[in-house]
Amino acid sequence: MYLRPSLYNHLEPPPTRSKALEMEEKLAWELRRKGYAVWFN
């Protein structure tokens, strides 16, 4: 298991922790729809 930077390098760093968590969940659901196995908190 490893991170694939090509899947998230296009994202700008979020300004706050709450925005980061929101972005994490959104990206996780997008990747799941594409068939990737993704876990998030």
N, C-alpha and C positions, 0 to 999 in steps of 0.2 A: 504494500500500500504506500502511495506517495502522492504528493501534491503535483498538479500539472499547471505550472505558471501560465501556460498558453491559454488556460481557461479563465484566468482572472487578471492578467497583466493589463488589460485594456481599462480596468477600473481605476479611478482616482482614489487616493486614500481618503477615508471619511473624516470629517471634522470632529465628530463626537463619538463616544462609545455607543450611544443609543442608535445613531445613524449607521454605525458599523454593523451592529447586530441586525438591523433592518435589512441592510444590503446583503449580509450573509444569508439570511433566510430567503430572500428573493433569488439570489444566485443559486442556492441549493435547489429550490423548486424548479428553476429553469434547467439545471443540469439533470435533475431526476427525469424531467419530461423528455430529455434527449437520451435517456437510457443509462446515465451514470449512477453508480451507487454513492449516495451522499448522505452524511450524517451532520447534524448541526444541533446546537443547544437552543 
